[in-house]
Amino acid sequence: MQKIHTNTAPAAVGPYSQAIVSGGLVFTSGQIAIDPATNAVEAADIAGQTEQVMKNLGAVLEAAGSSFDKAVKTTCFLADMGDFGTFNEIYGRYFTSLPARSCVAVKTLPKNVLVEVEVIAEV
């Protein structure tokens, strides 16, 4: 098992790793819309937050030797399912390989963000 850490994505906000590589797969922790340069949520809307989440995921995947194209499964959490259309449009620009996916609405997310996404990908 290999723990992954990169300064180009937000540091973990708890006792966990940004990702773990095991058995030829990378398992990312859920990424939220924290800008690693400021350690703050910069965007207030779903589009801006989704873009930041994708940047963070891309940085973690790259640090693990993987990429969006190698994703096999994603789990997506939305604070409001009414944001699904906007989220889905941006998500689709990054996950062009069409991995399996679950997308659920949740009551709240860390730091009151609007979206969180985790990925399992090949390395």
MMTF fields as JSON, N, C-alpha, C and O atoms, coordinates in Angstrom:
{
  "mmtfVersion": "1.0.0",
  "mmtfProducer": "UNKNOWN",
  "numBonds": 491,
  "numAtoms": 492,
  "numGroups": 123,
  "numChains": 1,
  "numModels": 1,
  "chainsPerModel": [1],
  "groupsPerChain": [123],
  "chainIdList": ["A"],
  "bondAtomList": [4, 2, 8, 6, 12, 10, 16, 14, 20, 18, 24, 22, 28, 26, 32, 30, 36, 34, 40, 38, 44, 42, 48, 46, 52, 50, 56, 54, 60, 58, 64, 62, 68, 66, 72, 70, 76, 74, 80, 78, 84, 82, 88, 86, 92, 90, 96, 94, 100, 98, 104, 102, 108, 106, 112, 110, 116, 114, 120, 118, 124, 122, 128, 126, 132, 130, 136, 134, 140, 138, 144, 142, 148, 146, 152, 150, 156, 154, 160, 158, 164, 162, 168, 166, 172, 170, 176, 174, 180, 178, 184, 182, 188, 186, 192, 190, 196, 194, 200, 198, 204, 202, 208, 206, 212, 210, 216, 214, 220, 218, 224, 222, 228, 226, 232, 230, 236, 234, 240, 238, 244, 242, 248, 246, 252, 250, 256, 254, 260, 258, 264, 262, 268, 266, 272, 270, 276, 274, 280, 278, 284, 282, 288, 286, 292, 290, 296, 294, 300, 298, 304, 302, 308, 306, 312, 310, 316, 314, 320, 318, 324, 322, 328, 326, 332, 330, 336, 334, 340, 338, 344, 342, 348, 346, 352, 350, 356, 354, 360, 358, 364, 362, 368, 366, 372, 370, 376, 374, 380, 378, 384, 382, 388, 386, 392, 390, 396, 394, 400, 398, 404, 402, 408, 406, 412, 410, 416, 414, 420, 418, 424, 422, 428, 426, 432, 430, 436, 434, 440, 438, 444, 442, 448, 446, 452, 450, 456, 454, 460, 458, 464, 462, 468, 466, 472, 470, 476, 474, 480, 478, 484, 482, 488, 486],
  "bondOrderList": [1, 1, 1, 1, 1, 1, 1, 1, 1, 1, 1, 1, 1, 1, 1, 1, 1, 1, 1, 1, 1, 1, 1, 1, 1, 1, 1, 1, 1, 1, 1, 1, 1, 1, 1, 1, 1, 1, 1, 1, 1, 1, 1, 1, 1, 1, 1, 1, 1, 1, 1, 1, 1, 1, 1, 1, 1, 1, 1, 1, 1, 1, 1, 1, 1, 1, 1, 1, 1, 1, 1, 1, 1, 1, 1, 1, 1, 1, 1, 1, 1, 1, 1, 1, 1, 1, 1, 1, 1, 1, 1, 1, 1, 1, 1, 1, 1, 1, 1, 1, 1, 1, 1, 1, 1, 1, 1, 1, 1, 1, 1, 1, 1, 1, 1, 1, 1, 1, 1, 1, 1, 1],
  "groupList": [{"groupName": "MET", "atomNameList": ["N", "CA", "C", "O"], "elementList": ["N", "C", "C", "O"], "formalChargeList": [0, 0, 0, 0], "bondAtomList": [1, 0, 2, 1, 3, 2], "bondOrderList": [1, 1, 2], "singleLetterCode": "M", "chemCompType": "L-PEPTIDE LINKING"}, {"groupName": "GLN", "atomNameList": ["N", "CA", "C", "O"], "elementList": ["N", "C", "C", "O"], "formalChargeList": [0, 0, 0, 0], "bondAtomList": [1, 0, 2, 1, 3, 2], "bondOrderList": [1, 1, 2], "singleLetterCode": "Q", "chemCompType": "L-PEPTIDE LINKING"}, {"groupName": "LYS", "atomNameList": ["N", "CA", "C", "O"], "elementList": ["N", "C", "C", "O"], "formalChargeList": [0, 0, 0, 0], "bondAtomList": [1, 0, 2, 1, 3, 2], "bondOrderList": [1, 1, 2], "singleLetterCode": "K", "chemCompType": "L-PEPTIDE LINKING"}, {"groupName": "ILE", "atomNameList": ["N", "CA", "C", "O"], "elementList": ["N", "C", "C", "O"], "formalChargeList": [0, 0, 0, 0], "bondAtomList": [1, 0, 2, 1, 3, 2], "bondOrderList": [1, 1, 2], "singleLetterCode": "I", "chemCompType": "L-PEPTIDE LINKING"}, {"groupName": "HIS", "atomNameList": ["N", "CA", "C", "O"], "elementList": ["N", "C", "C", "O"], "formalChargeList": [0, 0, 0, 0], "bondAtomList": [1, 0, 2, 1, 3, 2], "bondOrderList": [1, 1, 2], "singleLetterCode": "H", "chemCompType": "L-PEPTIDE LINKING"}, {"groupName": "THR", "atomNameList": ["N", "CA", "C", "O"], "elementList": ["N", "C", "C", "O"], "formalChargeList": [0, 0, 0, 0], "bondAtomList": [1, 0, 2, 1, 3, 2], "bondOrderList": [1, 1, 2], "singleLetterCode": "T", "chemCompType": "L-PEPTIDE LINKING"}, {"groupName": "ASN", "atomNameList": ["N", "CA", "C", "O"], "elementList": ["N", "C", "C", "O"], "formalChargeList": [0, 0, 0, 0], "bondAtomList": [1, 0, 2, 1, 3, 2], "bondOrderList": [1, 1, 2], "singleLetterCode": "N", "chemCompType": "L-PEPTIDE LINKING"}, {"groupName": "ALA", "atomNameList": ["N", "CA", "C", "O"], "elementList": ["N", "C", "C", "O"], "formalChargeList": [0, 0, 0, 0], "bondAtomList": [1, 0, 2, 1, 3, 2], "bondOrderList": [1, 1, 2], "singleLetterCode": "A", "chemCompType": "L-PEPTIDE LINKING"}, {"groupName": "PRO", "atomNameList": ["N", "CA", "C", "O"], "elementList": ["N", "C", "C", "O"], "formalChargeList": [0, 0, 0, 0], "bondAtomList": [1, 0, 2, 1, 3, 2], "bondOrderList": [1, 1, 2], "singleLetterCode": "P", "chemCompType": "L-PEPTIDE LINKING"}, {"groupName": "VAL", "atomNameList": ["N", "CA", "C", "O"], "elementList": ["N", "C", "C", "O"], "formalChargeList": [0, 0, 0, 0], "bondAtomList": [1, 0, 2, 1, 3, 2], "bondOrderList": [1, 1, 2], "singleLetterCode": "V", "chemCompType": "L-PEPTIDE LINKING"}, {"groupName": "GLY", "atomNameList": ["N", "CA", "C", "O"], "elementList": ["N", "C", "C", "O"], "formalChargeList": [0, 0, 0, 0], "bondAtomList": [1, 0, 2, 1, 3, 2], "bondOrderList": [1, 1, 2], "singleLetterCode": "G", "chemCompType": "PEPTIDE LINKING"}, {"groupName": "TYR", "atomNameList": ["N", "CA", "C", "O"], "elementList": ["N", "C", "C", "O"], "formalChargeList": [0, 0, 0, 0], "bondAtomList": [1, 0, 2, 1, 3, 2], "bondOrderList": [1, 1, 2], "singleLetterCode": "Y", "chemCompType": "L-PEPTIDE LINKING"}, {"groupName": "SER", "atomNameList": ["N", "CA", "C", "O"], "elementList": ["N", "C", "C", "O"], "formalChargeList": [0, 0, 0, 0], "bondAtomList": [1, 0, 2, 1, 3, 2], "bondOrderList": [1, 1, 2], "singleLetterCode": "S", "chemCompType": "L-PEPTIDE LINKING"}, {"groupName": "LEU", "atomNameList": ["N", "CA", "C", "O"], "elementList": ["N", "C", "C", "O"], "formalChargeList": [0, 0, 0, 0], "bondAtomList": [1, 0, 2, 1, 3, 2], "bondOrderList": [1, 1, 2], "singleLetterCode": "L", "chemCompType": "L-PEPTIDE LINKING"}, {"groupName": "PHE", "atomNameList": ["N", "CA", "C", "O"], "elementList": ["N", "C", "C", "O"], "formalChargeList": [0, 0, 0, 0], "bondAtomList": [1, 0, 2, 1, 3, 2], "bondOrderList": [1, 1, 2], "singleLetterCode": "F", "chemCompType": "L-PEPTIDE LINKING"}, {"groupName": "ASP", "atomNameList": ["N", "CA", "C", "O"], "elementList": ["N", "C", "C", "O"], "formalChargeList": [0, 0, 0, 0], "bondAtomList": [1, 0, 2, 1, 3, 2], "bondOrderList": [1, 1, 2], "singleLetterCode": "D", "chemCompType": "L-PEPTIDE LINKING"}, {"groupName": "GLU", "atomNameList": ["N", "CA", "C", "O"], "elementList": ["N", "C", "C", "O"], "formalChargeList": [0, 0, 0, 0], "bondAtomList": [1, 0, 2, 1, 3, 2], "bondOrderList": [1, 1, 2], "singleLetterCode": "E", "chemCompType": "L-PEPTIDE LINKING"}, {"groupName": "CYS", "atomNameList": ["N", "CA", "C", "O"], "elementList": ["N", "C", "C", "O"], "formalChargeList": [0, 0, 0, 0], "bondAtomList": [1, 0, 2, 1, 3, 2], "bondOrderList": [1, 1, 2], "singleLetterCode": "C", "chemCompType": "L-PEPTIDE LINKING"}, {"groupName": "ARG", "atomNameList": ["N", "CA", "C", "O"], "elementList": ["N", "C", "C", "O"], "formalChargeList": [0, 0, 0, 0], "bondAtomList": [1, 0, 2, 1, 3, 2], "bondOrderList": [1, 1, 2], "singleLetterCode": "R", "chemCompType": "L-PEPTIDE LINKING"}],
  "groupTypeList": [0, 1, 2, 3, 4, 5, 6, 5, 7, 8, 7, 7, 9, 10, 8, 11, 12, 1, 7, 3, 9, 12, 10, 10, 13, 9, 14, 5, 12, 10, 1, 3, 7, 3, 15, 8, 7, 5, 6, 7, 9, 16, 7, 7, 15, 3, 7, 10, 1, 5, 16, 1, 9, 0, 2, 6, 13, 10, 7, 9, 13, 16, 7, 7, 10, 12, 12, 14, 15, 2, 7, 9, 2, 5, 5, 17, 14, 13, 7, 15, 0, 10, 15, 14, 10, 5, 14, 6, 16, 3, 11, 10, 18, 11, 14, 5, 12, 13, 8, 7, 18, 12, 17, 9, 7, 9, 2, 5, 13, 8, 2, 6, 9, 13, 9, 16, 9, 16, 9, 3, 7, 16, 9],
  "groupIdList": [1, 2, 3, 4, 5, 6, 7, 8, 9, 10, 11, 12, 13, 14, 15, 16, 17, 18, 19, 20, 21, 22, 23, 24, 25, 26, 27, 28, 29, 30, 31, 32, 33, 34, 35, 36, 37, 38, 39, 40, 41, 42, 43, 44, 45, 46, 47, 48, 49, 50, 51, 52, 53, 54, 55, 56, 57, 58, 59, 60, 61, 62, 63, 64, 65, 66, 67, 68, 69, 70, 71, 72, 73, 74, 75, 76, 77, 78, 79, 80, 81, 82, 83, 84, 85, 86, 87, 88, 89, 90, 91, 92, 93, 94, 95, 96, 97, 98, 99, 100, 101, 102, 103, 104, 105, 106, 107, 108, 109, 110, 111, 112, 113, 114, 115, 116, 117, 118, 119, 120, 121, 122, 123],
  "secStructList": [7, 3, 3, 3, 7, 7, 6, 6, 1, 7, 7, 7, 1, 1, 1, 1, 7, 1, 3, 3, 3, 3, 6, 6, 3, 3, 3, 3, 7, 7, 5, 7, 1, 3, 3, 6, 6, 6, 6, 3, 3, 7, 7, 7, 1, 2, 2, 2, 2, 2, 2, 2, 2, 2, 2, 2, 2, 2, 2, 2, 2, 2, 2, 6, 6, 7, 7, 4, 4, 4, 3, 3, 3, 3, 3, 3, 3, 3, 1, 7, 4, 4, 4, 2, 2, 2, 2, 2, 2, 2, 2, 2, 2, 2, 7, 6, 6, 7, 7, 3, 3, 3, 3, 3, 3, 7, 1, 7, 7, 4, 4, 4, 7, 1, 3, 3, 3, 3, 3, 3, 3, 3, 7],
  "xCoordList": [0.835, 0.0, 0.887, 1.851, 0.546, 1.317, 0.39, -0.633, 0.763, -0.007, 0.412, 1.597, -0.553, -0.301, -0.521, -1.504, 0.41, 0.266, 0.845, 1.923, 0.126, 0.615, 0.219, -0.869, 1.1, 0.793, -0.091, -0.542, -0.34, -1.178, -2.665, -3.495, -2.984, -4.37, -4.454, -3.432, -5.646, -5.768, -5.274, -5.434, -4.679, -4.269, -5.52, -6.59, -5.381, -6.497, -6.951, -6.123, -8.25, -8.79, -9.093, -9.809, -8.546, -8.732, -7.675, -6.709, -7.843, -6.853, -7.021, -7.437, -6.692, -6.778, -5.782, -5.221, -5.563, -4.658, -5.446, -6.64, -4.777, -5.434, -5.823, -6.847, -5.007, -5.294, -4.385, -3.382, -4.768, -3.978, -3.882, -4.882, -2.685, -2.506, -2.338, -1.505, -3.14, -3.076, -3.605, -4.633, -2.906, -3.394, -3.597, -4.512, -2.77, -2.875, -3.968, -4.244, -4.591, -5.643, -5.301, -4.603, -5.8, -5.715, -7.123, -8.073, -7.237, -8.492, -8.334, -7.61, -8.997, -8.874, -9.868, -10.951, -9.476, -10.445, -11.332, -10.965, -12.483, -13.361, -12.69, -12.115, -12.764, -12.183, -13.302, -14.337, -13.066, -14.024, -13.379, -12.227, -14.128, -13.718, -12.797, -12.996, -11.804, -10.814, -9.685, -9.146, -9.337, -8.198, -6.937, -6.793, -6.015, -4.835, -3.921, -3.13, -4.018, -3.179, -3.63, -2.811, -4.935, -5.46, -6.022, -6.297, -6.19, -6.8, -8.216, -8.667, -8.898, -10.258, -11.152, -10.675, -12.452, -13.439, -13.605, -14.084, -13.214, -13.21, -14.501, -14.926, -15.129, -16.327, -17.573, -17.587, -18.607, -19.859, -20.905, -21.938, -20.658, -21.645, -21.192, -20.01, -22.126, -21.832, -20.829, -19.985, -20.896, -19.96, -18.528, -17.631, -18.313, -16.971, -16.453, -15.277, -17.316, -16.877, -16.567, -15.597, -17.382, -17.122, -15.795, -15.028, -15.51, -14.216, -13.067, -12.074, -13.179, -12.1, -11.946, -10.828, -13.059, -12.999, -12.261, -11.424, -12.555, -11.903, -10.402, -9.596, -10.022, -8.592, -7.925, -6.831, -8.577, -8.012, -7.89, -6.864, -8.94, -8.881, -7.777, -7.037, -7.666, -6.619, -5.235, -4.373, -5.014, -3.706, -3.417, -2.294, -4.417, -4.225, -4.007, -3.118, -4.812, -4.629, -3.245, -2.591, -2.794, -1.464, -0.377, 0.569, -0.496, 0.499, 0.577, 1.619, -0.544, -0.596, -0.186, -0.146, 0.121, 0.485, -0.71, -0.62, -1.83, -3.059, -3.624, -2.953, -4.862, -5.502, -7.01, -7.492, -7.74, -9.185, -9.528, -10.517, -8.726, -9.008, -8.904, -9.418, -8.246, -8.077, -9.095, -9.03, -10.036, -11.053, -11.977, -12.415, -12.269, -13.204, -14.507, -15.541, -14.469, -15.662, -15.539, -14.486, -16.607, -16.654, -17.873, -18.879, -17.752, -18.882, -18.976, -18.011, -20.136, -20.341, -21.414, -22.443, -21.145, -22.056, -22.441, -21.57, -23.722, -24.218, -25.056, -25.83, -24.895, -25.708, -27.128, -28.055, -27.31, -28.63, -28.74, -28.012, -29.629, -29.775, -30.247, -30.175, -30.719, -31.055, -29.835, -29.974, -28.635, -27.38, -26.877, -25.83, -27.622, -27.148, -26.788, -25.74, -27.62, -27.373, -26.062, -25.268, -25.826, -24.583, -23.394, -22.384, -23.513, -22.444, -22.138, -20.975, -23.172, -23.008, -22.304, -21.479, -22.628, -22.001, -20.495, -19.704, -20.102, -18.67, -17.979, -16.887, -18.593, -18.058, -17.76, -16.705, -18.674, -18.529, -17.348, -16.839, -16.899, -15.709, -14.433, -13.441, -14.441, -13.256, -13.262, -12.237, -14.397, -14.496, -15.046, -16.153, -14.255, -14.682, -14.685, -15.284, -14.018, -13.992, -15.238, -15.382, -16.153, -17.442, -17.307, -17.82, -16.616, -16.526, -17.887, -18.809, -18.008, -19.211, -19.324, -18.315, -20.57, -20.734, -21.966, -22.983, -21.848, -22.993, -23.025, -21.973, -24.213, -24.352, -25.541, -26.668, -25.274, -26.321, -26.361, -25.359, -27.52, -27.663, -27.463, -27.918, -26.782, -26.519, -26.962, -27.126, -27.151, -27.64, -26.618, -26.954, -25.374, -24.297, -22.988, -22.836, -22.045, -20.696, -19.697, -20.037, -18.461, -17.46, -17.326, -17.39, -17.144, -16.978, -18.166, -18.054, -19.314, -20.556, -20.414, -21.087, -19.531, -19.388, -20.611, -21.44, -20.708, -21.854, -21.625, -22.58, -20.338, -20.019, -18.755, -17.824, -18.749, -17.573, -17.541, -18.581, -16.333, -16.201, -14.995, -13.932, -15.191, -14.086, -13.981, -14.953, -12.782, -12.5, -11.72, -10.867, -12.011, -11.161, -10.673, -11.47, -9.356, -8.774, -7.617, -7.013, -7.32, -6.126, -4.892, -4.959, -3.772, -2.508, -1.685, -0.582],
  "yCoordList": [-1.171, 0.0, 1.244, 1.335, 2.194, 3.44, 4.628, 4.779, 5.469, 6.683, 7.753, 7.905, 8.487, 9.547, 10.901, 11.114, 11.808, 13.19, 14.11, 13.852, 15.179, 16.215, 17.571, 17.732, 18.537, 19.897, 20.632, 21.745, 20.017, 20.65, 20.331, 20.69, 19.657, 19.406, 19.735, 19.749, 19.996, 20.346, 19.232, 18.048, 19.628, 18.652, 18.025, 18.635, 16.831, 16.162, 17.0, 17.545, 17.101, 17.875, 16.972, 17.367, 15.779, 14.822, 13.741, 13.865, 12.685, 11.602, 10.61, 9.468, 11.069, 10.219, 10.71, 11.796, 9.917, 10.254, 10.814, 10.547, 11.595, 12.089, 10.924, 10.97, 9.886, 8.678, 7.559, 7.793, 6.343, 5.144, 4.349, 4.168, 3.874, 2.958, 1.56, 1.332, 0.635, -0.754, -1.648, -1.352, -2.736, -3.716, -3.168, -3.603, -2.223, -1.674, -0.635, -0.196, -0.243, 0.766, 1.918, 1.735, 3.1, 4.241, 4.537, 4.603, 4.713, 5.043, 6.445, 6.641, 7.423, 8.789, 9.0, 8.414, 9.842, 10.337, 11.328, 11.835, 11.601, 12.585, 13.939, 14.399, 14.573, 15.901, 16.93, 16.758, 17.995, 19.1, 20.322, 20.275, 21.411, 22.588, 23.537, 24.751, 22.98, 23.818, 24.106, 23.189, 25.367, 25.768, 25.547, 26.163, 24.678, 24.393, 25.61, 25.638, 26.601, 27.799, 28.675, 29.342, 28.671, 29.533, 28.739, 29.303, 27.441, 26.556, 27.014, 26.869, 27.563, 28.06, 27.676, 27.401, 27.662, 27.469, 28.821, 29.773, 28.908, 30.19, 30.449, 31.598, 29.399, 29.565, 29.297, 28.395, 30.075, 29.91, 29.141, 28.762, 28.903, 28.244, 26.84, 26.514, 26.017, 24.624, 24.509, 23.613, 25.383, 25.3, 25.542, 24.759, 26.609, 26.917, 25.854, 25.493, 25.347, 24.316, 23.007, 22.329, 22.649, 21.417, 21.514, 20.551, 22.647, 22.826, 22.652, 22.004, 23.219, 23.089, 21.643, 21.161, 20.959, 19.545, 18.752, 17.91, 19.005, 18.275, 18.585, 17.688, 19.838, 20.18, 19.407, 18.867, 19.357, 18.636, 17.145, 16.535, 16.555, 15.137, 14.863, 13.887, 15.723, 15.548, 15.563, 14.775, 16.449, 16.54, 15.28, 14.776, 14.774, 13.557, 12.355, 11.542, 12.236, 11.126, 11.161, 10.125, 12.347, 12.482, 12.084, 11.388, 12.509, 12.156, 10.647, 10.117, 9.961, 8.509, 7.769, 6.538, 8.511, 7.874, 7.466, 6.547, 8.137, 7.796, 9.046, 10.074, 8.944, 10.069, 9.834, 8.753, 10.846, 10.718, 9.58, 8.877, 9.389, 8.359, 6.941, 6.003, 6.779, 5.454, 5.188, 4.157, 6.111, 5.949, 4.787, 4.636, 3.966, 2.858, 3.084, 2.522, 3.913, 4.148, 5.485, 5.813, 6.245, 7.487, 7.451, 6.807, 8.156, 8.388, 9.892, 10.541, 10.43, 11.882, 12.22, 11.552, 13.268, 13.719, 15.164, 16.016, 15.44, 16.792, 17.24, 16.46, 18.495, 19.051, 19.306, 19.359, 19.465, 19.753, 19.072, 19.423, 18.117, 17.405, 18.34, 17.979, 19.516, 20.517, 21.011, 21.606, 20.771, 21.145, 20.065, 20.23, 18.948, 17.804, 18.15, 17.725, 18.901, 19.219, 19.96, 19.585, 20.998, 21.767, 20.898, 20.883, 20.165, 19.265, 18.237, 18.017, 17.614, 16.549, 17.043, 16.332, 18.257, 18.816, 18.995, 18.656, 19.52, 19.729, 18.398, 18.171, 17.516, 16.172, 15.46, 14.845, 15.543, 14.863, 15.338, 14.584, 16.569, 17.068, 16.421, 16.347, 15.96, 15.351, 13.83, 13.226, 13.215, 11.759, 11.279, 10.746, 11.475, 11.125, 9.616, 9.151, 8.846, 7.394, 6.72, 5.501, 7.521, 7.045, 5.922, 4.823, 6.193, 5.165, 4.921, 5.72, 3.811, 3.57, 4.699, 5.265, 5.028, 6.172, 6.018, 5.467, 6.523, 6.748, 8.237, 8.858, 8.823, 10.242, 10.378, 10.026, 10.892, 10.993, 12.387, 13.102, 12.757, 14.006, 13.69, 12.659, 14.582, 14.42, 15.68, 16.739, 15.555, 16.696, 17.826, 18.979, 17.504, 18.503, 17.831, 16.616, 18.648, 18.188, 18.992, 20.057, 18.489, 19.224, 20.667, 20.929, 21.579, 23.004, 23.59, 24.648, 22.899, 23.328, 23.531, 24.379, 22.745, 22.819, 22.19, 21.567, 22.361, 21.877, 20.525, 19.863, 20.097, 18.88, 18.225, 18.902, 16.896, 16.113, 14.914, 14.336, 14.542, 13.401, 12.571, 13.1, 11.252, 10.316, 9.399, 9.193, 8.852, 8.072, 6.816, 6.825, 5.747, 4.559, 4.474, 4.488, 4.385, 4.364, 3.383, 3.042, 2.939, 2.118, 3.01, 4.197, 2.435, 3.189, 2.717, 3.218],
  "zCoordList": [0.0, 0.0, 0.0, 0.76, -0.86, -0.964, -0.721, -1.389, 0.246, 0.505, -0.49, -0.784, -1.002, -1.976, -1.317, -0.608, -1.567, -1.104, -2.174, -2.71, -2.477, -3.375, -2.822, -2.269, -2.973, -2.547, -3.555, -3.285, -4.718, -5.734, -5.553, -6.389, -4.456, -4.05, -2.564, -1.877, -2.064, -0.645, 0.266, -0.029, 1.362, 2.371, 2.979, 2.986, 3.477, 4.142, 5.336, 6.066, 5.534, 6.651, 7.853, 8.773, 7.831, 8.914, 8.847, 8.094, 9.622, 9.663, 8.509, 8.707, 7.313, 6.129, 5.087, 5.225, 4.05, 2.957, 1.789, 1.654, 0.939, -0.278, -1.175, -1.856, -1.172, -1.952, -1.458, -0.784, -1.813, -1.535, -2.832, -3.528, -3.157, -4.274, -3.693, -2.817, -4.194, -3.743, -4.846, -5.455, -5.102, -6.07, -7.465, -8.165, -7.892, -9.238, -9.415, -10.531, -8.304, -8.352, -7.413, -6.416, -7.744, -6.843, -6.343, -7.122, -5.042, -4.378, -3.819, -2.843, -4.42, -3.907, -2.776, -2.752, -1.856, -0.879, -1.608, -2.668, -1.052, -1.658, -1.711, -0.724, -2.863, -3.041, -3.04, -3.685, -2.301, -2.261, -2.896, -3.327, -2.951, -3.723, -2.953, -2.966, -2.291, -1.614, -2.601, -3.221, -2.743, -3.568, -2.73, -1.674, -3.178, -2.368, -2.173, -1.23, -3.039, -2.908, -1.74, -1.108, -1.453, -0.39, 0.785, 1.844, 0.6, 1.594, 1.947, 3.084, 0.958, 1.171, 0.004, -1.097, 0.259, -0.801, -1.481, -0.865, -2.742, -3.462, -4.227, -4.348, -4.745, -5.574, -4.744, -3.907, -4.976, -4.239, -5.038, -4.487, -6.33, -7.176, -7.557, -7.449, -8.001, -8.338, -9.48, -9.457, -10.47, -11.601, -11.129, -11.442, -10.389, -9.899, -8.954, -9.01, -8.084, -7.154, -7.874, -7.536, -8.859, -9.607, -10.349, -10.358, -10.967, -11.649, -10.669, -11.001, -9.461, -8.48, -8.018, -7.841, -7.823, -7.449, -8.522, -8.196, -9.79, -10.876, -10.922, -11.172, -10.683, -10.618, -9.483, -9.652, -8.345, -7.201, -7.483, -7.183, -8.061, -8.415, -9.426, -9.296, -10.43, -11.437, -10.813, -11.201, -9.852, -9.186, -8.374, -8.39, -7.67, -6.875, -7.781, -7.53, -8.836, -9.78, -10.412, -10.532, -10.816, -11.419, -10.426, -10.794, -9.19, -8.172, -7.952, -7.565, -8.204, -8.05, -9.321, -9.333, -10.394, -11.658, -12.482, -13.295, -12.284, -12.995, -13.669, -13.759, -14.137, -14.823, -14.877, -14.537, -15.303, -15.468, -16.425, -16.215, -17.473, -18.472, -17.922, -18.53, -16.781, -16.175, -15.073, -14.403, -14.882, -13.84, -14.172, -15.313, -13.165, -13.357, -12.589, -12.952, -11.516, -10.71, -9.999, -9.453, -10.007, -9.232, -8.323, -8.619, -7.22, -6.342, -6.149, -5.746, -6.439, -6.432, -5.404, -5.307, -4.647, -3.607, -3.9, -4.073, -3.954, -4.192, -2.999, -2.445, -2.614, -1.541, -2.021, -1.212, -3.329, -3.901, -5.26, -6.189, -5.383, -6.649, -7.757, -8.932, -7.415, -8.418, -9.182, -10.251, -8.642, -9.303, -10.25, -10.875, -10.364, -11.137, -12.58, -13.066, -13.262, -14.676, -14.877, -15.739, -14.102, -14.216, -13.841, -14.544, -12.719, -12.298, -13.384, -13.725, -13.922, -14.912, -16.172, -16.747, -16.598, -17.806, -17.599, -18.479, -16.458, -16.178, -15.941, -16.461, -15.166, -14.917, -16.241, -16.391, -17.187, -18.469, -19.295, -20.124, -19.092, -19.801, -19.28, -20.006, -18.054, -17.46, -17.566, -17.882, -17.308, -17.312, -18.649, -18.723, -19.707, -21.06, -21.308, -22.278, -20.438, -20.607, -20.041, -20.134, -19.445, -18.936, -17.899, -18.11, -16.777, -15.737, -15.102, -15.263, -14.38, -13.587, -12.565, -12.145, -12.16, -11.263, -10.401, -10.821, -9.18, -8.31, -8.032, -7.88, -7.961, -7.649, -6.711, -7.06, -5.516, -4.515, -3.917, -3.901, -3.43, -2.683, -1.208, -0.714, -0.519, 0.907, 1.644, 1.039, 2.932, 3.709, 3.761, 3.491, 4.105, 4.129, 3.783, 3.912, 3.341, 3.005, 3.834, 4.35, 3.965, 4.734, 4.242, 3.041, 5.161, 4.878, 4.13, 3.51, 4.188, 3.528, 2.022, 1.438, 1.397, -0.061, -0.719, -0.055, -2.014, -2.779, -3.432, -3.84, -3.539, -4.276, -3.717, -3.28, -3.743, -3.394, -4.338, -4.654, -4.789, -5.711, -5.294, -4.971, -5.311, -5.089, -6.3, -7.026, -6.506, -7.725, -7.386, -6.498, -8.088, -8.136, -9.583, -10.521, -9.748, -11.099, -11.167, -10.15, -12.368, -12.598, -12.541, -12.858, -12.137, -12.178, -13.342, -13.562]
}
